[in-house]
Amino acid sequence: MTVKATRSIGTQFKVNDIVVGDLRSIGSPSMTQEELDVTTLDSVGGYREFIAGFKDPGEVSLTGFFVPDDEGQVELYNVYDTGALANFVIEFPASMGAKWEFQGFVTAYSTPADSEEAVGFEVTIRVSGKPTLTLPTPTP
């Protein structure tokens, strides 16, 4: 049996084409889809019926170590400060050939300090619009 799982090492997160350094964890768009209840008095068998509603692209969270002169961390703060939409990319290791691309804005930016840890860095990004997941072309 061939194992096809890949380690996360080498995954990069970019904001406006700038790599964000010193990350420990990168979330992905946490997409959900609304459900609309379309049950009527003549629904068969007394079962509720549903159809799909709007899709919500969700949020992406980042955690890492705070490095005040990291260009990517500075750019994330600038995006937070201005409230502007930015372009984001999650690039998985090259061997996977997969990536997420999306637009969004930073809703939370913090630098927690704890006596037992290095100074942290946490960001939450609200995805706006449809995120794109690029997958490699399967080989026969």
C-alpha positions as CSV (number, residue, x, y, z in Angstrom):
1,M,0.0,0.0,0.0
2,T,1.4,3.4,-1.0
3,V,1.0,6.2,1.5
4,K,0.0,9.4,-0.3
5,A,-0.2,11.7,2.7
6,T,2.2,14.7,2.7
7,R,3.8,16.6,5.6
8,S,2.8,20.2,6.0
9,I,6.4,21.4,6.1
10,G,7.0,23.8,3.2
11,T,3.4,25.2,3.1
12,Q,3.4,29.0,2.6
13,F,0.9,31.7,3.3
14,K,1.0,34.9,1.2
15,V,-0.7,38.2,1.5
16,N,-0.5,40.4,-1.6
17,D,2.3,38.2,-2.9
18,I,4.4,38.6,0.3
19,V,5.2,35.4,2.2
20,V,4.3,35.6,5.9
21,G,7.1,34.1,8.0
22,D,7.3,32.2,11.3
23,L,3.9,30.5,11.0
24,R,3.1,27.4,13.0
25,S,-0.4,26.8,11.8
26,I,-2.4,27.8,8.7
27,G,-6.1,27.2,8.5
28,S,-8.1,27.0,5.3
29,P,-11.3,28.5,4.2
30,S,-13.9,27.0,6.4
31,M,-16.7,26.9,3.9
32,T,-20.4,26.2,4.7
33,Q,-23.6,26.1,2.8
34,E,-27.0,27.3,4.0
35,E,-29.9,25.0,3.8
36,L,-33.3,26.3,2.9
37,D,-36.3,24.4,4.2
38,V,-38.8,23.9,1.4
39,T,-41.1,21.5,3.2
40,T,-44.7,21.8,2.2
41,L,-48.0,20.3,3.5
42,D,-47.8,17.8,0.6
43,S,-44.1,16.7,1.2
44,V,-44.0,13.0,0.7
45,G,-44.1,10.8,3.8
46,G,-44.0,13.8,6.2
47,Y,-40.3,14.3,5.7
48,R,-38.7,17.7,5.5
49,E,-37.2,18.8,2.2
50,F,-34.3,21.1,1.7
51,I,-32.4,22.8,-1.1
52,A,-29.0,24.5,-1.0
53,G,-28.8,28.2,-0.2
54,F,-25.9,30.7,-0.2
55,K,-22.4,29.5,0.4
56,D,-20.3,31.2,3.1
57,P,-16.6,31.1,2.4
58,G,-15.8,31.3,6.1
59,E,-12.6,32.4,7.8
60,V,-8.9,31.5,7.8
61,S,-6.8,31.5,11.0
62,L,-3.0,31.8,11.3
63,T,-0.8,31.3,14.3
64,G,2.9,31.7,14.7
65,F,5.7,33.6,16.4
66,F,5.6,37.4,16.3
67,V,8.5,38.8,14.3
68,P,8.0,42.6,14.1
69,D,10.2,43.1,11.0
70,D,8.7,40.2,9.0
71,E,7.4,41.8,5.8
72,G,4.4,39.4,5.6
73,Q,3.4,40.0,9.2
74,V,3.7,43.8,8.7
75,E,1.5,43.5,5.5
76,L,-1.1,41.6,7.4
77,Y,-1.2,44.4,10.0
78,N,-1.5,47.0,7.3
79,V,-4.4,45.1,5.7
80,Y,-6.0,45.0,9.2
81,D,-5.4,48.7,9.7
82,T,-6.9,49.8,6.4
83,G,-9.7,47.4,6.3
84,A,-9.0,46.8,2.6
85,L,-9.6,43.6,0.7
86,A,-6.3,41.7,0.0
87,N,-5.3,38.8,-2.0
88,F,-4.3,35.6,-0.1
89,V,-2.7,32.3,-1.2
90,I,-2.0,29.1,0.7
91,E,0.6,27.1,-1.2
92,F,1.0,23.5,-0.1
93,P,4.3,21.7,-0.6
94,A,5.4,21.6,-4.2
95,S,5.0,17.9,-4.4
96,M,1.3,18.3,-3.9
97,G,0.7,20.9,-6.6
98,A,-2.3,22.4,-4.7
99,K,-3.1,25.8,-3.5
100,W,-6.0,28.0,-2.2
101,E,-6.4,31.5,-3.5
102,F,-9.0,34.0,-2.1
103,Q,-9.7,37.6,-1.2
104,G,-10.5,38.8,2.2
105,F,-9.8,41.2,5.0
106,V,-8.2,40.8,8.4
107,T,-10.7,40.8,11.2
108,A,-8.4,40.0,14.1
109,Y,-4.7,40.6,14.7
110,S,-3.0,39.8,18.1
111,T,0.4,39.3,19.6
112,P,-0.1,37.3,22.8
113,A,2.7,36.9,25.3
114,D,2.8,34.0,27.8
115,S,5.4,33.2,30.4
116,E,5.9,29.7,29.1
117,E,6.0,30.5,25.3
118,A,7.6,32.7,22.7
119,V,5.7,35.9,21.8
120,G,2.8,34.7,19.6
121,F,1.1,36.0,16.5
122,E,-2.5,35.3,15.7
123,V,-4.6,36.5,12.7
124,T,-8.1,35.8,11.5
125,I,-9.1,36.6,7.9
126,R,-12.6,36.8,6.7
127,V,-12.8,35.3,3.2
128,S,-14.9,37.4,0.7
129,G,-16.3,35.8,-2.4
130,K,-15.5,32.4,-3.8
131,P,-12.1,30.8,-2.8
132,T,-10.4,28.8,-5.5
133,L,-8.8,25.5,-4.8
134,T,-6.3,24.5,-7.5
135,L,-5.6,20.8,-7.7
136,P,-3.0,18.9,-9.7
137,T,-4.1,17.1,-12.9
138,P,-4.4,13.4,-12.1
139,T,-1.9,11.2,-13.8
140,P,-3.2,8.0,-15.4
